[in-house]
């Protein structure tokens, strides 16, 4: 099966620049997949899971808090606000972040509500993605 170049970049680092068989990303209109030969595309990404499949069949899961993705000429570029490989996520630390976010949300003011909700969503996503490795 044909491959294409996937580059995943955050403000801090280039997390990935690899030939891949497929990538699944959390688009603003739902999760979508990209294979070799995909039509040109530009879309915003939401908090969620990025699933990357390599030519040898290996799969990698990455937590993202959103960003943008462009597909053009058999190259996909993800400009992520944040991205963290599942294998690098400390589950206990992520679970503590969930607890803190829930506590903040339940005791916060109306002006903090949106930020607290976003923090909870990101923390829950990190736990979910990290658990992909242990399954």
Secondary structure, 3 states (H helix, E strand, C coil): CCCEEEEEECCCCEEEEEEECEEEEEECCEEEEEECCCCCEEEEECCEEEEEECCCCCEEEEEECCEEEEEECCEEEEEECCEEEHHHCCHHHHHHHHHHHHHHHHHCCHHHHHHHHHHHHHHHHHHHHHHHHHC
